[in-house]
Amino acid sequence: MKVNIGVFAHNSKDWERIQSGDYSRPPATPDYEFVQRACALADLAEPLGFDGIWAPEHQGTPYGMTPNPIQTLTYFAGRTRHISLGSMVVVTPWWNPIRLAHQIAYLDIVSNGRYDTIGLGRGVSKSEFDAVGVPREESRQRFDETLDILKLAFSQERFSYEGKIFKIPEMSLRPAPKSRDLFSRIYGSSSNRDSLEILSRRGMVPLFVGNKPLEEAGQDVRLVNTIRREIGLPPCQPKNVLFMYCTSTKEEAKRADEYILTAGRDVALHYGFADPSNFIGVKGYEAYANRAAGATAVLAAVASGIEQGKAKTPGYHPSNLMIGTPEEVIERIIAAQKACSFSEITIVPQFGTMPYDEAEKSTRLFAREVLPVIHKMEAPLNAAALPAGA
C-alpha cells in the first residue's frame, strides 16, 4: 500500500493573539518559519521511501498556511524525481476554472505525469470565502460547473461552456497536459452525505481527510459503491488522510494529547465551527451548524489546561489517529483499512502545537519501522464497503 506525507504549516500558538484581537504586535514566531519547516519535513519524503507528497489549500489564519497547493506541489516536483503528488484539496469555488485547468496541466507537464491525485473540495470557512469575494451560497454551483469545464478541457482539444456562473468561449488548453487521463485522477472530498451522494453520481471517488470516524467513512464507501452500481460503474476505494505521531515508547505518545487538542481548536477556530451563525441559513452548509457543540467542547478543553495524560480529544475521532509505538501504529493502520477499505493513505505528521523537530523524529521512526510493513500490506476492497448483496 502507498503512503504519502501531507505538508501542513501551522502557527498554532498564534491563535491566542488572534483571539484577543491584539494586532499591535506580530506573531511570536513569523509564519515563514513554519512554512519552511513544513517544506523541510516534506523534503524527507523521497529519501525516506514515502510514495508521495500532498498539500492542502488554506490561507488567512494560522491554520494550514498553504494558499495554493498546486504552487506547493510544483515546488516539490522540481525537488523530487520519482514520488507522486496530490492535493488535499484544491478548494474549487475559489478558482477560475480555466486558470485551474491550465495550472493542473502545467504541473502534469513539469512533474512528468506525477500529479496522480487531484483532490477537489467545496470549502467551508466563511472567512476564506469572504476574503476571495466568493459567496458560499454559490459554492455547489461553482464546484459542479468547474467539474464540467475540467472534463471538457482534459478530453477535447477545442471546447466551450455556457453555465449559470461561468461562460467560456471556444478555446484550447495550451499548453495541453502530457497525460491524457487527468479527469480520472480527480477525487472528491465531502463532509456530509448529501455532498457525497452528489459527487458519487458524477462518478467521483471519495477522498477522506480525517473529518469523520472511519467506521462511518466505511459506511459512506458502501453508499458510494451502491450508487456506482446503480449508474453502471465498478466499485471503488477511497484515499484517506490520517494523523500520525510515532514514538519509541507509550509514555512518549502521551504528548500527543496536547497536539490533538490544539489541532482540534485550530480547526474549530479556522472554520468557524464554534459559532453556528456561520452556517445557519447558508445554502449547502446547514449540516455544519450541528458541529457547534463539538467545537465548543474542543475550545473548552484547551482553555481549561487539562493535565497531560488526562486530556480527551474532542473534534478528532480516535480511529483517524495513528498514534503510538511503531507496533501500535501498524495495528491502527490495519484496523483502519479494514474499516474503510482505503487504497492508500497520506499521513499528517505535524499538527497543533507539535514542534517540527518532534514531527521529524516521529516521521523518521515511522519510515524506519512502520513504512516497510505497510508497503507490503494489501489494501483490499472489503465486503463491508460493497453494496448489500454484492
C-alpha positions as CSV (number, residue, x, y, z in Angstrom):
1,M,0.0,0.0,0.0
2,K,1.2,3.5,-0.8
3,V,1.9,6.0,2.0
4,N,2.3,9.7,1.4
5,I,3.3,12.7,3.5
6,G,0.9,15.7,3.9
7,V,2.5,19.1,4.2
8,F,0.9,21.5,6.7
9,A,2.2,24.8,8.0
10,H,0.6,25.7,11.4
11,N,1.4,28.7,13.5
12,S,-0.8,27.2,16.2
13,K,0.4,29.2,19.2
14,D,-0.6,32.4,17.4
15,W,-4.3,31.7,17.9
16,E,-4.2,33.3,21.4
17,R,-3.1,36.6,19.9
18,I,-5.7,36.3,17.1
19,Q,-8.5,35.6,19.6
20,S,-7.5,38.6,21.7
21,G,-7.6,40.8,18.7
22,D,-4.2,42.2,19.5
23,Y,-2.7,43.1,16.1
24,S,-0.4,45.7,17.7
25,R,2.3,43.1,17.9
26,P,3.4,40.4,15.4
27,P,3.3,36.7,15.9
28,A,5.9,35.4,18.4
29,T,7.3,33.3,15.5
30,P,6.9,34.6,12.0
31,D,4.8,32.5,9.6
32,Y,7.6,31.9,7.1
33,E,9.5,29.8,9.7
34,F,6.6,27.3,9.9
35,V,6.3,27.2,6.1
36,Q,10.0,26.5,5.8
37,R,9.9,23.8,8.4
38,A,6.9,22.2,6.8
39,C,8.7,22.1,3.5
40,A,11.8,20.6,5.2
41,L,9.6,17.9,6.6
42,A,8.2,17.1,3.1
43,D,11.8,17.0,1.7
44,L,12.2,13.8,3.7
45,A,9.5,12.0,1.8
46,E,11.6,10.8,-1.2
47,P,14.8,9.9,0.7
48,L,12.9,8.1,3.4
49,G,10.9,6.0,0.9
50,F,7.5,7.6,1.1
51,D,5.4,7.4,-2.1
52,G,4.1,10.9,-2.4
53,I,3.7,14.5,-1.1
54,W,0.3,16.1,-0.7
55,A,-0.7,19.7,0.1
56,P,-3.9,21.4,1.3
57,E,-5.3,24.9,0.5
58,H,-5.7,27.3,3.4
59,Q,-4.9,31.0,4.0
60,G,-5.8,33.9,6.1
61,T,-5.4,32.3,9.6
62,P,-2.6,30.4,11.4
63,Y,-4.1,27.1,10.3
64,G,-2.6,25.1,7.4
65,M,-1.0,28.1,5.7
66,T,-0.7,26.8,2.1
67,P,-2.5,29.3,-0.1
68,N,-2.0,27.4,-3.4
69,P,-1.5,23.6,-3.3
70,I,-0.6,23.5,-7.0
71,Q,2.2,26.0,-6.4
72,T,3.5,23.9,-3.5
73,L,3.4,20.7,-5.5
74,T,5.2,22.4,-8.4
75,Y,7.9,23.3,-6.0
76,F,8.2,19.7,-4.9
77,A,8.0,18.4,-8.4
78,G,11.3,20.2,-9.0
79,R,12.9,18.9,-5.8
80,T,12.0,15.2,-6.4
81,R,12.3,12.7,-9.2
82,H,10.0,9.7,-8.6
83,I,7.3,10.3,-5.9
84,S,3.8,11.2,-6.8
85,L,1.9,14.4,-5.9
86,G,-1.6,15.0,-4.5
87,S,-3.9,17.8,-3.4
88,M,-6.0,17.6,-0.2
89,V,-7.7,19.6,-1.5
90,V,-7.9,22.3,-4.1
91,V,-10.9,24.4,-2.9
92,T,-12.5,24.6,-6.3
93,P,-15.0,27.5,-5.8
94,W,-12.1,29.9,-5.2
95,W,-10.6,29.3,-8.6
96,N,-11.4,30.4,-12.1
97,P,-11.9,27.0,-13.8
98,I,-9.7,27.8,-16.8
99,R,-6.9,29.0,-14.6
100,L,-7.3,25.8,-12.6
101,A,-7.2,23.6,-15.7
102,H,-4.1,25.3,-17.0
103,Q,-2.3,25.0,-13.7
104,I,-3.2,21.3,-13.4
105,A,-2.0,20.7,-16.9
106,Y,1.3,22.6,-16.4
107,L,2.0,20.7,-13.2
108,D,1.3,17.5,-15.1
109,I,4.0,18.5,-17.6
110,V,6.7,19.7,-15.2
111,S,6.2,16.7,-12.9
112,N,6.3,14.2,-15.9
113,G,2.8,13.0,-15.0
114,R,3.3,12.6,-11.3
115,Y,0.2,14.6,-10.2
116,D,-1.9,11.5,-9.7
117,T,-4.4,12.5,-7.0
118,I,-6.2,15.7,-8.0
119,G,-8.2,16.2,-4.8
120,L,-11.0,18.8,-5.1
121,G,-13.4,20.1,-2.5
122,R,-16.0,22.7,-2.0
123,G,-14.6,24.6,1.0
124,V,-16.2,25.6,4.3
125,S,-14.6,28.6,6.1
126,K,-16.6,31.8,5.9
127,S,-13.5,33.9,6.4
128,E,-11.7,32.3,3.4
129,F,-14.7,32.7,1.1
130,D,-15.2,36.3,2.2
131,A,-11.5,37.1,1.6
132,V,-11.6,35.9,-2.0
133,G,-15.1,37.5,-2.7
134,V,-16.9,34.3,-3.4
135,P,-20.4,33.8,-1.9
136,R,-20.6,30.4,-0.1
137,E,-24.1,30.0,-1.4
138,E,-22.6,29.7,-4.9
139,S,-20.0,27.0,-3.9
140,R,-22.0,24.0,-5.1
141,Q,-22.8,25.6,-8.5
142,R,-19.2,26.7,-8.9
143,F,-17.9,23.3,-8.0
144,D,-20.3,21.5,-10.4
145,E,-19.6,23.9,-13.3
146,T,-15.8,23.6,-12.7
147,L,-16.0,19.8,-12.9
148,D,-17.9,20.2,-16.2
149,I,-15.2,22.5,-17.6
150,L,-12.3,20.3,-16.4
151,K,-13.8,17.3,-18.1
152,L,-14.1,19.2,-21.3
153,A,-10.6,20.8,-21.0
154,F,-8.9,17.4,-20.3
155,S,-10.8,15.5,-23.0
156,Q,-11.1,17.8,-26.1
157,E,-8.7,20.0,-28.0
158,R,-11.4,22.7,-28.5
159,F,-14.2,23.3,-26.1
160,S,-16.6,26.0,-24.9
161,Y,-19.0,26.1,-21.9
162,E,-22.2,28.0,-21.0
163,G,-23.1,27.8,-17.4
164,K,-25.0,29.9,-14.8
165,I,-21.7,31.3,-13.4
166,F,-19.0,30.5,-16.0
167,K,-19.2,31.2,-19.7
168,I,-16.2,30.0,-21.6
169,P,-15.7,30.9,-25.3
170,E,-14.4,28.3,-27.6
171,M,-10.8,27.7,-26.8
172,S,-7.9,25.3,-26.3
173,L,-5.9,24.3,-23.2
174,R,-2.4,25.4,-24.0
175,P,-0.1,24.0,-23.1
176,A,-2.0,20.8,-23.2
177,P,-1.2,18.3,-20.5
178,K,1.1,15.5,-21.1
179,S,-1.2,12.9,-19.5
180,R,-4.5,12.0,-21.3
181,D,-6.3,10.7,-18.2
182,L,-6.3,13.7,-15.9
183,F,-10.0,13.8,-15.3
184,S,-9.9,10.2,-14.0
185,R,-7.4,11.3,-11.4
186,I,-9.9,13.7,-9.7
187,Y,-11.1,12.7,-6.2
188,G,-13.9,14.5,-4.4
189,S,-13.8,15.5,-0.7
190,S,-17.1,15.9,1.2
191,S,-18.1,16.0,4.9
192,N,-21.8,15.3,4.6
193,R,-23.8,12.6,2.9
194,D,-25.7,14.9,0.6
195,S,-22.5,16.2,-1.0
196,L,-21.1,12.7,-1.1
197,E,-24.1,11.4,-3.0
198,I,-23.9,14.3,-5.5
199,L,-20.2,13.6,-6.1
200,S,-20.8,9.8,-6.4
201,R,-23.5,10.3,-9.1
202,R,-20.9,12.1,-11.0
203,G,-18.6,9.1,-10.8
204,M,-16.1,10.7,-8.4
205,V,-14.1,8.6,-5.9
206,P,-14.1,9.9,-2.3
207,L,-11.1,11.4,-0.6
208,F,-11.5,11.4,3.2
209,V,-9.4,14.0,5.2
210,G,-9.8,12.8,8.8
211,N,-13.1,14.5,9.5
212,K,-15.2,11.6,10.5
213,P,-14.9,8.2,12.3
214,L,-13.5,5.6,10.0
215,E,-16.5,3.2,10.6
216,E,-18.7,6.0,9.4
217,A,-16.4,6.6,6.4
218,G,-16.7,2.9,5.7
219,Q,-20.5,3.2,5.6
220,D,-20.0,6.1,3.2
221,V,-17.9,3.9,0.9
222,R,-20.7,1.4,0.8
223,L,-23.1,4.2,-0.1
224,V,-20.8,5.4,-2.9
225,N,-20.4,1.9,-4.3
226,T,-24.2,1.3,-4.1
227,I,-24.6,4.5,-6.2
228,R,-21.9,3.4,-8.6
229,R,-23.6,0.1,-9.2
230,E,-26.8,2.0,-10.0
231,I,-25.1,4.1,-12.6
232,G,-23.1,1.2,-14.1
233,L,-19.7,1.9,-12.6
234,P,-17.5,-0.7,-10.8
235,P,-16.8,-0.4,-7.0
236,C,-14.1,2.0,-5.9
237,Q,-11.8,2.5,-2.9
238,P,-11.2,5.9,-1.2
239,K,-7.9,7.5,-0.3
240,N,-7.6,8.7,3.3
241,V,-5.7,11.3,5.2
242,L,-4.7,10.2,8.7
243,F,-2.9,11.9,11.6
244,M,0.4,10.3,12.6
245,Y,2.6,10.5,15.7
246,C,5.0,7.6,16.1
247,T,7.1,7.3,19.3
248,S,9.5,4.9,20.8
249,T,7.5,4.4,23.9
250,K,3.9,4.6,25.0
251,E,4.8,7.2,27.6
252,E,6.2,9.5,24.8
253,A,2.9,9.1,22.9
254,K,1.0,10.8,25.7
255,R,2.5,14.1,24.4
256,A,0.0,13.8,21.5
257,D,-2.9,14.8,23.8
258,E,-1.8,18.4,23.7
259,Y,-1.1,18.3,20.0
260,I,-4.5,16.8,19.2
261,L,-6.4,19.2,21.5
262,T,-4.7,22.2,19.9
263,A,-5.2,20.8,16.4
264,G,-8.9,20.5,17.2
265,R,-9.0,24.1,18.5
266,D,-7.3,25.3,15.3
267,V,-9.9,23.5,13.1
268,A,-12.8,24.9,15.2
269,L,-11.5,28.5,15.0
270,H,-10.3,28.4,11.4
271,Y,-13.6,27.0,10.0
272,G,-15.8,28.9,12.5
273,F,-17.4,25.8,13.9
274,A,-17.7,27.3,17.3
275,D,-20.3,29.8,16.1
276,P,-23.3,28.2,14.5
277,S,-24.3,31.6,13.0
278,N,-21.5,31.0,10.4
279,F,-23.6,28.2,8.9
280,I,-27.3,28.5,9.8
281,G,-29.3,29.5,6.8
282,V,-26.3,29.3,4.4
283,K,-27.4,27.1,1.5
284,G,-25.4,23.9,1.3
285,Y,-23.8,24.3,4.7
286,E,-26.8,23.7,7.1
287,A,-25.3,20.5,8.4
288,Y,-22.2,22.3,9.7
289,A,-24.3,24.2,12.3
290,N,-24.7,20.9,14.2
291,R,-20.9,20.8,14.8
292,A,-21.0,23.9,17.1
293,A,-21.4,21.8,20.3
294,G,-18.3,19.7,19.4
295,A,-16.3,22.7,18.5
296,T,-17.2,24.4,21.8
297,A,-16.0,21.3,23.7
298,V,-12.7,21.5,21.9
299,L,-12.2,25.1,22.9
300,A,-13.2,24.5,26.5
301,A,-10.9,21.5,26.8
302,V,-7.9,23.5,25.5
303,A,-8.7,26.6,27.7
304,S,-9.0,24.5,30.8
305,G,-5.4,23.4,30.6
306,I,-6.2,19.7,31.2
307,E,-3.2,17.9,32.6
308,Q,-1.2,15.8,30.3
309,G,-2.4,12.2,30.2
310,K,-5.9,13.1,31.2
311,A,-7.0,15.1,28.2
312,K,-9.7,13.9,25.9
313,T,-9.6,14.6,22.2
314,P,-12.9,16.1,21.1
315,G,-13.0,17.0,17.5
316,Y,-10.9,14.1,16.2
317,H,-12.2,10.6,16.3
318,P,-9.5,8.1,17.6
319,S,-9.9,5.9,14.5
320,N,-8.2,8.6,12.5
321,L,-5.2,9.0,14.9
322,M,-2.3,6.8,14.1
323,I,-0.6,7.5,17.4
324,G,1.7,5.3,19.4
325,T,4.7,3.0,19.1
326,P,5.5,1.5,15.7
327,E,3.7,-1.7,16.6
328,E,0.6,0.2,17.7
329,V,0.6,2.4,14.6
330,I,0.8,-0.6,12.4
331,E,-2.1,-2.2,14.2
332,R,-4.1,1.0,13.9
333,I,-3.5,1.3,10.1
334,I,-4.5,-2.3,9.6
335,A,-7.7,-1.7,11.6
336,A,-8.4,1.5,9.7
337,Q,-8.0,-0.2,6.3
338,K,-10.5,-2.9,7.4
339,A,-13.0,-0.3,8.5
340,C,-12.7,2.0,5.4
341,S,-11.2,-0.1,2.6
342,F,-8.8,2.8,1.5
343,S,-6.4,2.1,-1.3
344,E,-3.6,4.4,0.1
345,I,-3.1,6.8,2.9
346,T,-1.5,10.2,3.4
347,I,-0.1,10.8,6.9
348,V,-0.1,14.2,8.5
349,P,3.0,14.1,10.8
350,Q,2.7,17.6,12.3
351,F,-0.5,19.1,13.8
352,G,-1.4,21.6,16.5
353,T,1.4,22.8,18.7
354,M,3.7,19.8,17.9
355,P,7.2,21.1,17.4
356,Y,8.6,20.3,13.9
357,D,11.7,18.6,15.3
358,E,9.3,16.3,17.2
359,A,7.4,15.7,13.9
360,E,10.7,14.9,12.1
361,K,11.7,12.4,14.8
362,S,8.3,10.8,14.5
363,T,8.5,10.7,10.7
364,R,11.9,9.1,10.7
365,L,10.8,6.4,13.1
366,F,7.7,5.8,11.1
367,A,9.8,5.4,7.9
368,R,12.2,3.0,9.6
369,E,9.8,0.8,11.5
370,V,6.3,1.2,10.0
371,L,6.6,2.1,6.3
372,P,8.3,-1.2,5.2
373,V,5.4,-3.2,6.8
374,I,2.7,-1.0,5.3
375,H,4.3,-1.1,1.9
376,K,4.0,-4.9,2.0
377,M,0.4,-4.7,3.2
378,E,-2.5,-5.5,1.0
379,A,-5.2,-2.8,0.6
380,P,-8.3,-4.9,-0.3
381,L,-11.8,-3.7,-1.0
382,N,-13.5,-5.3,2.0
383,A,-17.0,-6.8,1.9
384,A,-18.4,-4.1,4.3
385,A,-17.6,-1.4,1.6
386,L,-19.6,-3.2,-1.1
387,P,-23.3,-2.8,-1.8
388,A,-25.6,-5.0,0.1
389,G,-25.9,-8.4,-1.6
390,A,-22.8,-7.9,-3.7
